[in-house]
Amino acid sequence: MELMELKKYLDQIVDLKMAMFREAGRIHLLADDAREIVKRTYQQMYEEDKASHFLEFDRNEIIAMAGVFIKEDLPYCYYKGHAYGFIGDVYVRPDFRKRGIATLLSQSCLDWFRKKNITVVRLLSTEAAKPVYEKMGFKPTDEMMLNL
């Protein structure tokens, strides 16, 4: 999607992201001004061509999305292929689920990364979505986490 079009839909994209956090029971983890932070960050990343969103519509309303982000954080910034792709914001409104929309959008994300010559793609997955991503070729990694 072109930059001008993304900016046109940015408020709806952020609204869906907030809905995703609410539905996951994690809205309480977000900063009070998270909506503004997300909007500002996405605008900047769109302009730097380090992010985009793929959208699915029903009657001019966004019903699903998937985001692509080029990341260069530690320790990967030290590697030869210092940037990696990250798929996030994969969300389908409940009334449109189980139709393969998330899979199609995720495939569009992978195509976007290929065009950018990104060779490693990461994502965070719910338990319910893991079979979908495994069918696409994603593998569990050695990453571990501890909540303190």
C-alpha positions as CSV (number, residue, x, y, z in Angstrom):
1,M,0.0,0.0,0.0
2,E,1.3,3.4,-0.9
3,L,2.4,5.9,1.8
4,M,-0.5,8.3,1.2
5,E,-3.1,5.5,1.4
6,L,-1.5,4.2,4.6
7,K,-1.7,7.6,6.2
8,K,-5.3,7.8,5.2
9,Y,-6.1,4.6,7.1
10,L,-3.7,5.2,10.0
11,D,-6.3,6.0,12.6
12,Q,-8.2,2.8,11.7
13,I,-5.0,0.7,11.9
14,V,-4.3,2.1,15.3
15,D,-7.9,1.4,16.4
16,L,-7.6,-2.2,15.3
17,K,-4.2,-2.6,17.1
18,M,-5.9,-1.3,20.3
19,A,-8.8,-3.8,19.8
20,M,-6.2,-6.6,19.4
21,F,-4.7,-5.7,22.8
22,R,-8.1,-5.4,24.4
23,E,-9.2,-8.8,23.1
24,A,-5.9,-10.4,24.2
25,G,-6.5,-9.0,27.7
26,R,-3.3,-6.9,27.5
27,I,-4.6,-3.4,27.1
28,H,-3.5,-2.7,30.7
29,L,0.1,-3.2,29.7
30,L,0.1,-0.2,27.4
31,A,1.1,3.3,28.3
32,D,-1.6,5.9,28.8
33,D,-0.7,7.6,25.6
34,A,0.0,4.4,23.7
35,R,-2.4,5.3,20.9
36,E,-0.5,8.5,20.1
37,I,2.9,6.7,20.4
38,V,1.9,4.0,18.0
39,K,0.5,6.5,15.5
40,R,3.7,8.6,15.6
41,T,6.0,5.6,15.4
42,Y,4.1,4.1,12.4
43,Q,4.1,7.4,10.6
44,Q,7.8,7.7,11.0
45,M,8.5,4.1,10.0
46,Y,6.2,4.4,6.9
47,E,8.1,7.5,5.8
48,E,11.5,5.6,6.3
49,D,10.1,2.6,4.3
50,K,10.7,0.4,7.3
51,A,7.0,-0.5,7.8
52,S,3.8,-1.1,6.0
53,H,0.4,-2.6,6.6
54,F,-1.7,-4.9,4.5
55,L,-5.4,-4.4,4.8
56,E,-8.5,-6.3,4.0
57,F,-11.8,-4.4,3.5
58,D,-15.5,-5.1,3.6
59,R,-17.6,-2.2,2.3
60,N,-14.8,0.4,2.8
61,E,-14.2,-0.7,6.4
62,I,-11.0,-2.4,7.5
63,I,-11.8,-5.9,8.7
64,A,-8.3,-7.3,8.9
65,M,-4.6,-6.2,8.8
66,A,-1.1,-7.4,9.1
67,G,2.0,-5.2,9.6
68,V,5.6,-5.5,8.4
69,F,8.5,-3.9,10.2
70,I,12.2,-3.9,9.4
71,K,14.1,-4.1,12.7
72,E,17.8,-3.5,13.5
73,D,17.9,-4.0,17.2
74,L,20.6,-5.7,19.4
75,P,22.2,-8.1,18.9
76,Y,21.2,-8.5,15.2
77,C,22.6,-5.1,14.2
78,Y,26.1,-6.7,14.6
79,Y,25.3,-9.5,12.2
80,K,26.1,-9.5,8.4
81,G,22.4,-9.4,7.6
82,H,21.8,-6.8,10.3
83,A,18.2,-6.2,9.6
84,Y,15.3,-8.7,10.0
85,G,11.7,-8.6,9.3
86,F,9.0,-8.7,11.9
87,I,5.3,-9.5,11.3
88,G,3.0,-7.9,13.8
89,D,-0.5,-6.5,14.1
90,V,-2.0,-9.6,12.5
91,Y,-5.7,-9.1,13.4
92,V,-9.0,-10.2,11.9
93,R,-12.2,-8.9,13.3
94,P,-14.0,-11.8,15.0
95,D,-16.9,-11.9,12.6
96,F,-14.5,-12.5,9.6
97,R,-12.3,-15.2,11.1
98,K,-11.7,-18.7,9.9
99,R,-11.7,-17.6,6.2
100,G,-8.0,-17.7,5.6
101,I,-7.6,-13.9,5.7
102,A,-4.8,-13.8,8.2
103,T,-2.9,-16.4,6.1
104,L,-3.3,-14.3,2.9
105,L,-2.2,-11.1,4.7
106,S,0.8,-12.9,6.2
107,Q,1.8,-14.2,2.8
108,S,1.7,-10.6,1.5
109,C,4.0,-9.7,4.4
110,L,6.5,-12.3,3.3
111,D,6.3,-11.1,-0.3
112,W,7.1,-7.5,0.9
113,F,10.1,-8.7,2.8
114,R,11.4,-10.7,-0.2
115,K,11.2,-7.5,-2.3
116,K,13.3,-5.7,0.4
117,N,15.9,-8.6,0.4
118,I,15.1,-9.4,4.0
119,T,16.0,-13.0,4.6
120,V,15.0,-13.6,8.3
121,V,11.4,-12.9,9.5
122,R,10.3,-13.2,13.1
123,L,6.9,-12.9,14.8
124,L,5.1,-13.5,18.1
125,S,2.3,-15.9,17.9
126,T,-0.7,-16.9,20.0
127,E,-1.1,-20.7,20.6
128,A,-4.1,-20.7,18.3
129,A,-2.2,-19.2,15.4
130,K,1.0,-21.3,15.7
131,P,-0.3,-24.0,13.3
132,V,-1.0,-21.4,10.7
133,Y,2.5,-20.0,10.9
134,E,4.1,-23.5,11.0
135,K,2.3,-24.3,7.8
136,M,4.0,-21.3,6.3
137,G,7.4,-22.6,7.4
138,F,8.0,-20.7,10.6
139,K,9.9,-22.6,13.3
140,P,10.1,-22.1,17.1
141,T,13.4,-20.4,18.2
142,D,15.6,-20.6,21.2
143,E,14.4,-17.3,22.6
144,M,13.2,-17.4,26.2
145,M,11.5,-14.8,28.4
146,L,11.0,-14.1,32.1
147,N,8.4,-11.7,33.5
148,L,9.9,-10.1,36.7
